[in-house]
Amino acid sequence: MRSRLERVDVTCSGCGYEDEAGCWESVTDGSHIRYRRVCPCCGRSHDVTYRL
Ligand SMILES: [Zn+2]
């Protein structure tokens, strides 16, 4: 799980903040898992979805 997330772009597309130690929330619906991170700088949310 962690190695997958390391490949995700951690730079906020809104403000350019690099949230390398970002805390991801995960939500799953059974067939997909979605990670959500909110930029601590500007508050923009980023979602990444993986198929299980
Ligand atoms: Zn930001």
mmCIF file of the protein (N, C-alpha, C, O) and its ligand, coordinates in Angstrom:
data_MODEL
# 
_entry.id   MODEL 
# 
loop_
_entity.id 
_entity.type 
_entity.pdbx_number_of_molecules 
1 polymer     1 
2 non-polymer 1 
# 
_entity_poly.entity_id                      1 
_entity_poly.type                           'polypeptide(L)' 
_entity_poly.nstd_linkage                   no 
_entity_poly.nstd_monomer                   no 
_entity_poly.pdbx_seq_one_letter_code       MRSRLERVDVTCSGCGYEDEAGCWESVTDGSHIRYRRVCPCCGRSHDVTYRL 
_entity_poly.pdbx_seq_one_letter_code_can   MRSRLERVDVTCSGCGYEDEAGCWESVTDGSHIRYRRVCPCCGRSHDVTYRL 
_entity_poly.pdbx_strand_id                 A 
# 
loop_
_entity_poly_seq.entity_id 
_entity_poly_seq.num 
_entity_poly_seq.mon_id 
_entity_poly_seq.hetero 
1 1  MET n 
1 2  ARG n 
1 3  SER n 
1 4  ARG n 
1 5  LEU n 
1 6  GLU n 
1 7  ARG n 
1 8  VAL n 
1 9  ASP n 
1 10 VAL n 
1 11 THR n 
1 12 CYS n 
1 13 SER n 
1 14 GLY n 
1 15 CYS n 
1 16 GLY n 
1 17 TYR n 
1 18 GLU n 
1 19 ASP n 
1 20 GLU n 
1 21 ALA n 
1 22 GLY n 
1 23 CYS n 
1 24 TRP n 
1 25 GLU n 
1 26 SER n 
1 27 VAL n 
1 28 THR n 
1 29 ASP n 
1 30 GLY n 
1 31 SER n 
1 32 HIS n 
1 33 ILE n 
1 34 ARG n 
1 35 TYR n 
1 36 ARG n 
1 37 ARG n 
1 38 VAL n 
1 39 CYS n 
1 40 PRO n 
1 41 CYS n 
1 42 CYS n 
1 43 GLY n 
1 44 ARG n 
1 45 SER n 
1 46 HIS n 
1 47 ASP n 
1 48 VAL n 
1 49 THR n 
1 50 TYR n 
1 51 ARG n 
1 52 LEU n 
# 
loop_
_struct_asym.id 
_struct_asym.entity_id 
A 1 
B 2 
# 
loop_
_chem_comp.id 
_chem_comp.type 
_chem_comp.mon_nstd_flag 
ALA 'L-peptide linking' y 
ARG 'L-peptide linking' y 
ASP 'L-peptide linking' y 
CYS 'L-peptide linking' y 
GLU 'L-peptide linking' y 
GLY 'peptide linking'   y 
HIS 'L-peptide linking' y 
ILE 'L-peptide linking' y 
LEU 'L-peptide linking' y 
MET 'L-peptide linking' y 
PRO 'L-peptide linking' y 
SER 'L-peptide linking' y 
THR 'L-peptide linking' y 
TRP 'L-peptide linking' y 
TYR 'L-peptide linking' y 
VAL 'L-peptide linking' y 
ZN  non-polymer         . 
# 
_pdbx_entity_nonpoly.entity_id   2 
_pdbx_entity_nonpoly.name        ? 
_pdbx_entity_nonpoly.comp_id     ZN 
# 
_pdbx_nonpoly_scheme.asym_id         B 
_pdbx_nonpoly_scheme.entity_id       2 
_pdbx_nonpoly_scheme.mon_id          ZN 
_pdbx_nonpoly_scheme.ndb_seq_num     1 
_pdbx_nonpoly_scheme.pdb_seq_num     101 
_pdbx_nonpoly_scheme.auth_seq_num    101 
_pdbx_nonpoly_scheme.pdb_mon_id      ZN 
_pdbx_nonpoly_scheme.auth_mon_id     ZN 
_pdbx_nonpoly_scheme.pdb_strand_id   A 
_pdbx_nonpoly_scheme.pdb_ins_code    . 
# 
loop_
_atom_site.group_PDB 
_atom_site.id 
_atom_site.type_symbol 
_atom_site.label_atom_id 
_atom_site.label_alt_id 
_atom_site.label_comp_id 
_atom_site.label_asym_id 
_atom_site.label_entity_id 
_atom_site.label_seq_id 
_atom_site.pdbx_PDB_ins_code 
_atom_site.Cartn_x 
_atom_site.Cartn_y 
_atom_site.Cartn_z 
_atom_site.occupancy 
_atom_site.B_iso_or_equiv 
_atom_site.pdbx_formal_charge 
_atom_site.auth_seq_id 
_atom_site.auth_comp_id 
_atom_site.auth_asym_id 
_atom_site.auth_atom_id 
_atom_site.pdbx_PDB_model_num 
ATOM   1   N  N  . MET A 1 1  ? 0.847   -1.197 0.000  1.00 0.00 ? 1   MET A N  1 
ATOM   2   C  CA . MET A 1 1  ? 0.000   0.000  0.000  1.00 0.00 ? 1   MET A CA 1 
ATOM   3   C  C  . MET A 1 1  ? 0.882   1.247  0.000  1.00 0.00 ? 1   MET A C  1 
ATOM   4   O  O  . MET A 1 1  ? 0.654   2.186  -0.763 1.00 0.00 ? 1   MET A O  1 
ATOM   5   N  N  . ARG A 1 2  ? 1.873   1.238  0.852  1.00 0.00 ? 2   ARG A N  1 
ATOM   6   C  CA . ARG A 1 2  ? 2.723   2.413  0.956  1.00 0.00 ? 2   ARG A CA 1 
ATOM   7   C  C  . ARG A 1 2  ? 3.523   2.643  -0.330 1.00 0.00 ? 2   ARG A C  1 
ATOM   8   O  O  . ARG A 1 2  ? 3.685   3.779  -0.775 1.00 0.00 ? 2   ARG A O  1 
ATOM   9   N  N  . SER A 1 3  ? 4.020   1.549  -0.921 1.00 0.00 ? 3   SER A N  1 
ATOM   10  C  CA . SER A 1 3  ? 4.840   1.715  -2.117 1.00 0.00 ? 3   SER A CA 1 
ATOM   11  C  C  . SER A 1 3  ? 4.010   2.271  -3.273 1.00 0.00 ? 3   SER A C  1 
ATOM   12  O  O  . SER A 1 3  ? 4.524   3.004  -4.118 1.00 0.00 ? 3   SER A O  1 
ATOM   13  N  N  . ARG A 1 4  ? 2.721   1.916  -3.304 1.00 0.00 ? 4   ARG A N  1 
ATOM   14  C  CA . ARG A 1 4  ? 1.852   2.493  -4.330 1.00 0.00 ? 4   ARG A CA 1 
ATOM   15  C  C  . ARG A 1 4  ? 1.723   3.996  -4.146 1.00 0.00 ? 4   ARG A C  1 
ATOM   16  O  O  . ARG A 1 4  ? 1.807   4.768  -5.101 1.00 0.00 ? 4   ARG A O  1 
ATOM   17  N  N  . LEU A 1 5  ? 1.522   4.385  -2.921 1.00 0.00 ? 5   LEU A N  1 
ATOM   18  C  CA . LEU A 1 5  ? 1.305   5.804  -2.669 1.00 0.00 ? 5   LEU A CA 1 
ATOM   19  C  C  . LEU A 1 5  ? 2.563   6.625  -2.900 1.00 0.00 ? 5   LEU A C  1 
ATOM   20  O  O  . LEU A 1 5  ? 2.492   7.820  -3.189 1.00 0.00 ? 5   LEU A O  1 
ATOM   21  N  N  . GLU A 1 6  ? 3.716   5.975  -2.772 1.00 0.00 ? 6   GLU A N  1 
ATOM   22  C  CA . GLU A 1 6  ? 4.948   6.721  -3.000 1.00 0.00 ? 6   GLU A CA 1 
ATOM   23  C  C  . GLU A 1 6  ? 5.080   7.162  -4.441 1.00 0.00 ? 6   GLU A C  1 
ATOM   24  O  O  . GLU A 1 6  ? 5.812   8.099  -4.758 1.00 0.00 ? 6   GLU A O  1 
ATOM   25  N  N  . ARG A 1 7  ? 4.353   6.466  -5.318 1.00 0.00 ? 7   ARG A N  1 
ATOM   26  C  CA . ARG A 1 7  ? 4.435   6.849  -6.723 1.00 0.00 ? 7   ARG A CA 1 
ATOM   27  C  C  . ARG A 1 7  ? 3.451   7.962  -7.083 1.00 0.00 ? 7   ARG A C  1 
ATOM   28  O  O  . ARG A 1 7  ? 3.473   8.504  -8.188 1.00 0.00 ? 7   ARG A O  1 
ATOM   29  N  N  . VAL A 1 8  ? 2.610   8.276  -6.143 1.00 0.00 ? 8   VAL A N  1 
ATOM   30  C  CA . VAL A 1 8  ? 1.638   9.332  -6.388 1.00 0.00 ? 8   VAL A CA 1 
ATOM   31  C  C  . VAL A 1 8  ? 2.321   10.687 -6.286 1.00 0.00 ? 8   VAL A C  1 
ATOM   32  O  O  . VAL A 1 8  ? 3.182   10.911 -5.436 1.00 0.00 ? 8   VAL A O  1 
ATOM   33  N  N  . ASP A 1 9  ? 1.927   11.550 -7.146 1.00 0.00 ? 9   ASP A N  1 
ATOM   34  C  CA . ASP A 1 9  ? 2.458   12.904 -7.092 1.00 0.00 ? 9   ASP A CA 1 
ATOM   35  C  C  . ASP A 1 9  ? 1.997   13.570 -5.801 1.00 0.00 ? 9   ASP A C  1 
ATOM   36  O  O  . ASP A 1 9  ? 0.799   13.730 -5.567 1.00 0.00 ? 9   ASP A O  1 
ATOM   37  N  N  . VAL A 1 10 ? 2.942   13.949 -4.980 1.00 0.00 ? 10  VAL A N  1 
ATOM   38  C  CA . VAL A 1 10 ? 2.583   14.536 -3.694 1.00 0.00 ? 10  VAL A CA 1 
ATOM   39  C  C  . VAL A 1 10 ? 2.569   16.052 -3.742 1.00 0.00 ? 10  VAL A C  1 
ATOM   40  O  O  . VAL A 1 10 ? 2.331   16.711 -2.730 1.00 0.00 ? 10  VAL A O  1 
ATOM   41  N  N  . THR A 1 11 ? 2.823   16.597 -4.910 1.00 0.00 ? 11  THR A N  1 
ATOM   42  C  CA . THR A 1 11 ? 2.799   18.043 -5.022 1.00 0.00 ? 11  THR A CA 1 
ATOM   43  C  C  . THR A 1 11 ? 1.375   18.526 -5.279 1.00 0.00 ? 11  THR A C  1 
ATOM   44  O  O  . THR A 1 11 ? 0.711   18.064 -6.207 1.00 0.00 ? 11  THR A O  1 
ATOM   45  N  N  . CYS A 1 12 ? 0.927   19.435 -4.471 1.00 0.00 ? 12  CYS A N  1 
ATOM   46  C  CA . CYS A 1 12 ? -0.420  19.974 -4.620 1.00 0.00 ? 12  CYS A CA 1 
ATOM   47  C  C  . CYS A 1 12 ? -0.538  20.700 -5.954 1.00 0.00 ? 12  CYS A C  1 
ATOM   48  O  O  . CYS A 1 12 ? 0.307   21.523 -6.308 1.00 0.00 ? 12  CYS A O  1 
ATOM   49  N  N  . SER A 1 13 ? -1.601  20.379 -6.687 1.00 0.00 ? 13  SER A N  1 
ATOM   50  C  CA . SER A 1 13 ? -1.786  21.034 -7.977 1.00 0.00 ? 13  SER A CA 1 
ATOM   51  C  C  . SER A 1 13 ? -2.352  22.440 -7.816 1.00 0.00 ? 13  SER A C  1 
ATOM   52  O  O  . SER A 1 13 ? -2.403  23.218 -8.768 1.00 0.00 ? 13  SER A O  1 
ATOM   53  N  N  . GLY A 1 14 ? -2.770  22.746 -6.611 1.00 0.00 ? 14  GLY A N  1 
ATOM   54  C  CA . GLY A 1 14 ? -3.335  24.071 -6.374 1.00 0.00 ? 14  GLY A CA 1 
ATOM   55  C  C  . GLY A 1 14 ? -2.282  25.102 -5.999 1.00 0.00 ? 14  GLY A C  1 
ATOM   56  O  O  . GLY A 1 14 ? -2.270  26.211 -6.532 1.00 0.00 ? 14  GLY A O  1 
ATOM   57  N  N  . CYS A 1 15 ? -1.396  24.730 -5.074 1.00 0.00 ? 15  CYS A N  1 
ATOM   58  C  CA . CYS A 1 15 ? -0.443  25.714 -4.557 1.00 0.00 ? 15  CYS A CA 1 
ATOM   59  C  C  . CYS A 1 15 ? 1.006   25.277 -4.706 1.00 0.00 ? 15  CYS A C  1 
ATOM   60  O  O  . CYS A 1 15 ? 1.917   26.070 -4.467 1.00 0.00 ? 15  CYS A O  1 
ATOM   61  N  N  . GLY A 1 16 ? 1.233   24.023 -5.099 1.00 0.00 ? 16  GLY A N  1 
ATOM   62  C  CA . GLY A 1 16 ? 2.598   23.561 -5.290 1.00 0.00 ? 16  GLY A CA 1 
ATOM   63  C  C  . GLY A 1 16 ? 3.260   23.018 -4.036 1.00 0.00 ? 16  GLY A C  1 
ATOM   64  O  O  . GLY A 1 16 ? 4.431   22.640 -4.067 1.00 0.00 ? 16  GLY A O  1 
ATOM   65  N  N  . TYR A 1 17 ? 2.526   22.977 -2.939 1.00 0.00 ? 17  TYR A N  1 
ATOM   66  C  CA . TYR A 1 17 ? 3.073   22.459 -1.690 1.00 0.00 ? 17  TYR A CA 1 
ATOM   67  C  C  . TYR A 1 17 ? 3.366   20.969 -1.807 1.00 0.00 ? 17  TYR A C  1 
ATOM   68  O  O  . TYR A 1 17 ? 2.531   20.208 -2.294 1.00 0.00 ? 17  TYR A O  1 
ATOM   69  N  N  . GLU A 1 18 ? 4.545   20.552 -1.363 1.00 0.00 ? 18  GLU A N  1 
ATOM   70  C  CA . GLU A 1 18 ? 4.904   19.138 -1.405 1.00 0.00 ? 18  GLU A CA 1 
ATOM   71  C  C  . GLU A 1 18 ? 4.587   18.487 -0.068 1.00 0.00 ? 18  GLU A C  1 
ATOM   72  O  O  . GLU A 1 18 ? 5.276   18.701 0.929  1.00 0.00 ? 18  GLU A O  1 
ATOM   73  N  N  . ASP A 1 19 ? 3.552   17.707 -0.073 1.00 0.00 ? 19  ASP A N  1 
ATOM   74  C  CA . ASP A 1 19 ? 3.073   17.090 1.163  1.00 0.00 ? 19  ASP A CA 1 
ATOM   75  C  C  . ASP A 1 19 ? 3.591   15.663 1.262  1.00 0.00 ? 19  ASP A C  1 
ATOM   76  O  O  . ASP A 1 19 ? 2.823   14.703 1.200  1.00 0.00 ? 19  ASP A O  1 
ATOM   77  N  N  . GLU A 1 20 ? 4.904   15.539 1.417  1.00 0.00 ? 20  GLU A N  1 
ATOM   78  C  CA . GLU A 1 20 ? 5.519   14.212 1.389  1.00 0.00 ? 20  GLU A CA 1 
ATOM   79  C  C  . GLU A 1 20 ? 5.122   13.356 2.575  1.00 0.00 ? 20  GLU A C  1 
ATOM   80  O  O  . GLU A 1 20 ? 5.087   12.130 2.473  1.00 0.00 ? 20  GLU A O  1 
ATOM   81  N  N  . ALA A 1 21 ? 4.829   13.979 3.682  1.00 0.00 ? 21  ALA A N  1 
ATOM   82  C  CA . ALA A 1 21 ? 4.417   13.229 4.867  1.00 0.00 ? 21  ALA A CA 1 
ATOM   83  C  C  . ALA A 1 21 ? 2.906   13.272 5.016  1.00 0.00 ? 21  ALA A C  1 
ATOM   84  O  O  . ALA A 1 21 ? 2.360   13.121 6.109  1.00 0.00 ? 21  ALA A O  1 
ATOM   85  N  N  . GLY A 1 22 ? 2.256   13.482 3.894  1.00 0.00 ? 22  GLY A N  1 
ATOM   86  C  CA . GLY A 1 22 ? 0.807   13.651 3.920  1.00 0.00 ? 22  GLY A CA 1 
ATOM   87  C  C  . GLY A 1 22 ? 0.078   12.459 4.497  1.00 0.00 ? 22  GLY A C  1 
ATOM   88  O  O  . GLY A 1 22 ? 0.514   11.316 4.367  1.00 0.00 ? 22  GLY A O  1 
ATOM   89  N  N  . CYS A 1 23 ? -1.009  12.740 5.119  1.00 0.00 ? 23  CYS A N  1 
ATOM   90  C  CA . CYS A 1 23 ? -1.828  11.700 5.722  1.00 0.00 ? 23  CYS A CA 1 
ATOM   91  C  C  . CYS A 1 23 ? -2.985  11.393 4.773  1.00 0.00 ? 23  CYS A C  1 
ATOM   92  O  O  . CYS A 1 23 ? -3.794  12.266 4.458  1.00 0.00 ? 23  CYS A O  1 
ATOM   93  N  N  . TRP A 1 24 ? -3.050  10.151 4.329  1.00 0.00 ? 24  TRP A N  1 
ATOM   94  C  CA . TRP A 1 24 ? -4.096  9.753  3.397  1.00 0.00 ? 24  TRP A CA 1 
ATOM   95  C  C  . TRP A 1 24 ? -5.216  9.062  4.134  1.00 0.00 ? 24  TRP A C  1 
ATOM   96  O  O  . TRP A 1 24 ? -4.987  8.232  5.013  1.00 0.00 ? 24  TRP A O  1 
ATOM   97  N  N  . GLU A 1 25 ? -6.413  9.411  3.768  1.00 0.00 ? 25  GLU A N  1 
ATOM   98  C  CA . GLU A 1 25 ? -7.584  8.700  4.261  1.00 0.00 ? 25  GLU A CA 1 
ATOM   99  C  C  . GLU A 1 25 ? -7.963  7.694  3.205  1.00 0.00 ? 25  GLU A C  1 
ATOM   100 O  O  . GLU A 1 25 ? -7.948  8.018  2.017  1.00 0.00 ? 25  GLU A O  1 
ATOM   101 N  N  . SER A 1 26 ? -8.303  6.483  3.598  1.00 0.00 ? 26  SER A N  1 
ATOM   102 C  CA . SER A 1 26 ? -8.705  5.504  2.595  1.00 0.00 ? 26  SER A CA 1 
ATOM   103 C  C  . SER A 1 26 ? -10.155 5.101  2.788  1.00 0.00 ? 26  SER A C  1 
ATOM   104 O  O  . SER A 1 26 ? -10.637 4.948  3.910  1.00 0.00 ? 26  SER A O  1 
ATOM   105 N  N  . VAL A 1 27 ? -10.831 4.934  1.671  1.00 0.00 ? 27  VAL A N  1 
ATOM   106 C  CA . VAL A 1 27 ? -12.227 4.518  1.661  1.00 0.00 ? 27  VAL A CA 1 
ATOM   107 C  C  . VAL A 1 27 ? -12.353 3.422  0.617  1.00 0.00 ? 27  VAL A C  1 
ATOM   108 O  O  . VAL A 1 27 ? -11.823 3.556  -0.486 1.00 0.00 ? 27  VAL A O  1 
ATOM   109 N  N  . THR A 1 28 ? -13.039 2.351  0.945  1.00 0.00 ? 28  THR A N  1 
ATOM   110 C  CA . THR A 1 28 ? -13.220 1.300  -0.040 1.00 0.00 ? 28  THR A CA 1 
ATOM   111 C  C  . THR A 1 28 ? -14.690 0.951  -0.186 1.00 0.00 ? 28  THR A C  1 
ATOM   112 O  O  . THR A 1 28 ? -15.460 0.990  0.775  1.00 0.00 ? 28  THR A O  1 
ATOM   113 N  N  . ASP A 1 29 ? -15.063 0.605  -1.425 1.00 0.00 ? 29  ASP A N  1 
ATOM   114 C  CA . ASP A 1 29 ? -16.448 0.190  -1.683 1.00 0.00 ? 29  ASP A CA 1 
ATOM   115 C  C  . ASP A 1 29 ? -16.509 -1.291 -2.060 1.00 0.00 ? 29  ASP A C  1 
ATOM   116 O  O  . ASP A 1 29 ? -17.548 -1.776 -2.509 1.00 0.00 ? 29  ASP A O  1 
ATOM   117 N  N  . GLY A 1 30 ? -15.404 -2.005 -1.879 1.00 0.00 ? 30  GLY A N  1 
ATOM   118 C  CA . GLY A 1 30 ? -15.390 -3.426 -2.179 1.00 0.00 ? 30  GLY A CA 1 
ATOM   119 C  C  . GLY A 1 30 ? -14.651 -3.768 -3.458 1.00 0.00 ? 30  GLY A C  1 
ATOM   120 O  O  . GLY A 1 30 ? -14.003 -4.811 -3.535 1.00 0.00 ? 30  GLY A O  1 
ATOM   121 N  N  . SER A 1 31 ? -14.734 -2.913 -4.458 1.00 0.00 ? 31  SER A N  1 
ATOM   122 C  CA . SER A 1 31 ? -14.036 -3.172 -5.711 1.00 0.00 ? 31  SER A CA 1 
ATOM   123 C  C  . SER A 1 31 ? -12.970 -2.112 -6.014 1.00 0.00 ? 31  SER A C  1 
ATOM   124 O  O  . SER A 1 31 ? -12.090 -2.319 -6.850 1.00 0.00 ? 31  SER A O  1 
ATOM   125 N  N  . HIS A 1 32 ? -13.066 -1.002 -5.334 1.00 0.00 ? 32  HIS A N  1 
ATOM   126 C  CA . HIS A 1 32 ? -12.073 0.053  -5.515 1.00 0.00 ? 32  HIS A CA 1 
ATOM   127 C  C  . HIS A 1 32 ? -11.670 0.584  -4.155 1.00 0.00 ? 32  HIS A C  1 
ATOM   128 O  O  . HIS A 1 32 ? -12.434 0.513  -3.192 1.00 0.00 ? 32  HIS A O  1 
ATOM   129 N  N  . ILE A 1 33 ? -10.473 1.112  -4.088 1.00 0.00 ? 33  ILE A N  1 
ATOM   130 C  CA . ILE A 1 33 ? -10.064 1.802  -2.864 1.00 0.00 ? 33  ILE A CA 1 
ATOM   131 C  C  . ILE A 1 33 ? -9.669  3.213  -3.254 1.00 0.00 ? 33  ILE A C  1 
ATOM   132 O  O  . ILE A 1 33 ? -8.938  3.433  -4.220 1.00 0.00 ? 33  ILE A O  1 
ATOM   133 N  N  . ARG A 1 34 ? -10.151 4.126  -2.507 1.00 0.00 ? 34  ARG A N  1 
ATOM   134 C  CA . ARG A 1 34 ? -9.874  5.522  -2.825 1.00 0.00 ? 34  ARG A CA 1 
ATOM   135 C  C  . ARG A 1 34 ? -9.108  6.153  -1.669 1.00 0.00 ? 34  ARG A C  1 
ATOM   136 O  O  . ARG A 1 34 ? -9.466  5.999  -0.502 1.00 0.00 ? 34  ARG A O  1 
ATOM   137 N  N  . TYR A 1 35 ? -8.064  6.853  -2.020 1.00 0.00 ? 35  TYR A N  1 
ATOM   138 C  CA . TYR A 1 35 ? -7.289  7.580  -1.032 1.00 0.00 ? 35  TYR A CA 1 
ATOM   139 C  C  . TYR A 1 35 ? -7.559  9.061  -1.221 1.00 0.00 ? 35  TYR A C  1 
ATOM   140 O  O  . TYR A 1 35 ? -7.633  9.565  -2.342 1.00 0.00 ? 35  TYR A O  1 
ATOM   141 N  N  . ARG A 1 36 ? -7.702  9.725  -0.122 1.00 0.00 ? 36  ARG A N  1 
ATOM   142 C  CA . ARG A 1 36 ? -7.943  11.161 -0.196 1.00 0.00 ? 36  ARG A CA 1 
ATOM   143 C  C  . ARG A 1 36 ? -6.951  11.884 0.701  1.00 0.00 ? 36  ARG A C  1 
ATOM   144 O  O  . ARG A 1 36 ? -6.677  11.465 1.826  1.00 0.00 ? 36  ARG A O  1 
ATOM   145 N  N  . ARG A 1 37 ? -6.443  12.937 0.192  1.00 0.00 ? 37  ARG A N  1 
ATOM   146 C  CA . ARG A 1 37 ? -5.508  13.755 0.959  1.00 0.00 ? 37  ARG A CA 1 
ATOM   147 C  C  . ARG A 1 37 ? -5.931  15.207 0.800  1.00 0.00 ? 37  ARG A C  1 
ATOM   148 O  O  . ARG A 1 37 ? -6.317  15.634 -0.288 1.00 0.00 ? 37  ARG A O  1 
ATOM   149 N  N  . VAL A 1 38 ? -5.858  15.945 1.865  1.00 0.00 ? 38  VAL A N  1 
ATOM   150 C  CA . VAL A 1 38 ? -6.194  17.361 1.801  1.00 0.00 ? 38  VAL A CA 1 
ATOM   151 C  C  . VAL A 1 38 ? -4.925  18.160 2.042  1.00 0.00 ? 38  VAL A C  1 
ATOM   152 O  O  . VAL A 1 38 ? -4.226  17.959 3.036  1.00 0.00 ? 38  VAL A O  1 
ATOM   153 N  N  . CYS A 1 39 ? -4.642  19.054 1.137  1.00 0.00 ? 39  CYS A N  1 
ATOM   154 C  CA . CYS A 1 39 ? -3.444  19.889 1.272  1.00 0.00 ? 39  CYS A CA 1 
ATOM   155 C  C  . CYS A 1 39 ? -3.561  20.753 2.527  1.00 0.00 ? 39  CYS A C  1 
ATOM   156 O  O  . CYS A 1 39 ? -4.554  21.460 2.705  1.00 0.00 ? 39  CYS A O  1 
ATOM   157 N  N  . PRO A 1 40 ? -2.543  20.698 3.402  1.00 0.00 ? 40  PRO A N  1 
ATOM   158 C  CA . PRO A 1 40 ? -2.595  21.499 4.629  1.00 0.00 ? 40  PRO A CA 1 
ATOM   159 C  C  . PRO A 1 40 ? -2.349  22.971 4.357  1.00 0.00 ? 40  PRO A C  1 
ATOM   160 O  O  . PRO A 1 40 ? -2.570  23.819 5.222  1.00 0.00 ? 40  PRO A O  1 
ATOM   161 N  N  . CYS A 1 41 ? -1.902  23.261 3.177  1.00 0.00 ? 41  CYS A N  1 
ATOM   162 C  CA . CYS A 1 41 ? -1.557  24.639 2.842  1.00 0.00 ? 41  CYS A CA 1 
ATOM   163 C  C  . CYS A 1 41 ? -2.761  25.400 2.288  1.00 0.00 ? 41  CYS A C  1 
ATOM   164 O  O  . CYS A 1 41 ? -3.091  26.484 2.769  1.00 0.00 ? 41  CYS A O  1 
ATOM   165 N  N  . CYS A 1 42 ? -3.414  24.829 1.275  1.00 0.00 ? 42  CYS A N  1 
ATOM   166 C  CA . CYS A 1 42 ? -4.516  25.543 0.633  1.00 0.00 ? 42  CYS A CA 1 
ATOM   167 C  C  . CYS A 1 42 ? -5.858  24.838 0.802  1.00 0.00 ? 42  CYS A C  1 
ATOM   168 O  O  . CYS A 1 42 ? -6.902  25.399 0.467  1.00 0.00 ? 42  CYS A O  1 
ATOM   169 N  N  . GLY A 1 43 ? -5.836  23.606 1.323  1.00 0.00 ? 43  GLY A N  1 
ATOM   170 C  CA . GLY A 1 43 ? -7.091  22.919 1.587  1.00 0.00 ? 43  GLY A CA 1 
ATOM   171 C  C  . GLY A 1 43 ? -7.669  22.161 0.412  1.00 0.00 ? 43  GLY A C  1 
ATOM   172 O  O  . GLY A 1 43 ? -8.757  21.595 0.518  1.00 0.00 ? 43  GLY A O  1 
ATOM   173 N  N  . ARG A 1 44 ? -6.967  22.138 -0.701 1.00 0.00 ? 44  ARG A N  1 
ATOM   174 C  CA . ARG A 1 44 ? -7.471  21.406 -1.866 1.00 0.00 ? 44  ARG A CA 1 
ATOM   175 C  C  . ARG A 1 44 ? -7.390  19.902 -1.594 1.00 0.00 ? 44  ARG A C  1 
ATOM   176 O  O  . ARG A 1 44 ? -6.425  19.423 -0.998 1.00 0.00 ? 44  ARG A O  1 
ATOM   177 N  N  . SER A 1 45 ? -8.396  19.176 -2.031 1.00 0.00 ? 45  SER A N  1 
ATOM   178 C  CA . SER A 1 45 ? -8.362  17.731 -1.823 1.00 0.00 ? 45  SER A CA 1 
ATOM   179 C  C  . SER A 1 45 ? -7.919  17.024 -3.093 1.00 0.00 ? 45  SER A C  1 
ATOM   180 O  O  . SER A 1 45 ? -8.209  17.453 -4.210 1.00 0.00 ? 45  SER A O  1 
ATOM   181 N  N  . HIS A 1 46 ? -7.206  15.928 -2.882 1.00 0.00 ? 46  HIS A N  1 
ATOM   182 C  CA . HIS A 1 46 ? -6.693  15.120 -3.989 1.00 0.00 ? 46  HIS A CA 1 
ATOM   183 C  C  . HIS A 1 46 ? -7.186  13.705 -3.795 1.00 0.00 ? 46  HIS A C  1 
ATOM   184 O  O  . HIS A 1 46 ? -7.095  13.159 -2.695 1.00 0.00 ? 46  HIS A O  1 
ATOM   185 N  N  . ASP A 1 47 ? -7.698  13.115 -4.829 1.00 0.00 ? 47  ASP A N  1 
ATOM   186 C  CA . ASP A 1 47 ? -8.194  11.750 -4.751 1.00 0.00 ? 47  ASP A CA 1 
ATOM   187 C  C  . ASP A 1 47 ? -7.430  10.849 -5.704 1.00 0.00 ? 47  ASP A C  1 
ATOM   188 O  O  . ASP A 1 47 ? -7.135  11.222 -6.839 1.00 0.00 ? 47  ASP A O  1 
ATOM   189 N  N  . VAL A 1 48 ? -7.119  9.661  -5.222 1.00 0.00 ? 48  VAL A N  1 
ATOM   190 C  CA . VAL A 1 48 ? -6.481  8.644  -6.053 1.00 0.00 ? 48  VAL A CA 1 
ATOM   191 C  C  . VAL A 1 48 ? -7.282  7.374  -5.860 1.00 0.00 ? 48  VAL A C  1 
ATOM   192 O  O  . VAL A 1 48 ? -7.543  6.968  -4.727 1.00 0.00 ? 48  VAL A O  1 
ATOM   193 N  N  . THR A 1 49 ? -7.675  6.741  -6.956 1.00 0.00 ? 49  THR A N  1 
ATOM   194 C  CA . THR A 1 49 ? -8.479  5.520  -6.859 1.00 0.00 ? 49  THR A CA 1 
ATOM   195 C  C  . THR A 1 49 ? -7.730  4.348  -7.466 1.00 0.00 ? 49  THR A C  1 
ATOM   196 O  O  . THR A 1 49 ? -7.164  4.450  -8.555 1.00 0.00 ? 49  THR A O  1 
ATOM   197 N  N  . TYR A 1 50 ? -7.735  3.236  -6.750 1.00 0.00 ? 50  TYR A N  1 
ATOM   198 C  CA . TYR A 1 50 ? -7.142  1.999  -7.247 1.00 0.00 ? 50  TYR A CA 1 
ATOM   199 C  C  . TYR A 1 50 ? -8.212  0.933  -7.286 1.00 0.00 ? 50  TYR A C  1 
ATOM   200 O  O  . TYR A 1 50 ? -9.133  0.909  -6.469 1.00 0.00 ? 50  TYR A O  1 
ATOM   201 N  N  . ARG A 1 51 ? -8.067  0.057  -8.252 1.00 0.00 ? 51  ARG A N  1 
ATOM   202 C  CA . ARG A 1 51 ? -8.947  -1.095 -8.328 1.00 0.00 ? 51  ARG A CA 1 
ATOM   203 C  C  . ARG A 1 51 ? -8.380  -2.189 -7.429 1.00 0.00 ? 51  ARG A C  1 
ATOM   204 O  O  . ARG A 1 51 ? -7.173  -2.435 -7.428 1.00 0.00 ? 51  ARG A O  1 
ATOM   205 N  N  . LEU A 1 52 ? -9.228  -2.827 -6.685 1.00 0.00 ? 52  LEU A N  1 
ATOM   206 C  CA . LEU A 1 52 ? -8.755  -3.897 -5.806 1.00 0.00 ? 52  LEU A CA 1 
ATOM   207 C  C  . LEU A 1 52 ? -8.626  -5.212 -6.560 1.00 0.00 ? 52  LEU A C  1 
ATOM   208 O  O  . LEU A 1 52 ? -8.240  -6.224 -5.975 1.00 0.00 ? 52  LEU A O  1 
HETATM 209 ZN ZN . ZN  B 2 .  ? -2.180  23.193 -1.758 1.00 0.00 2 101 ZN  A ZN 1 
# 
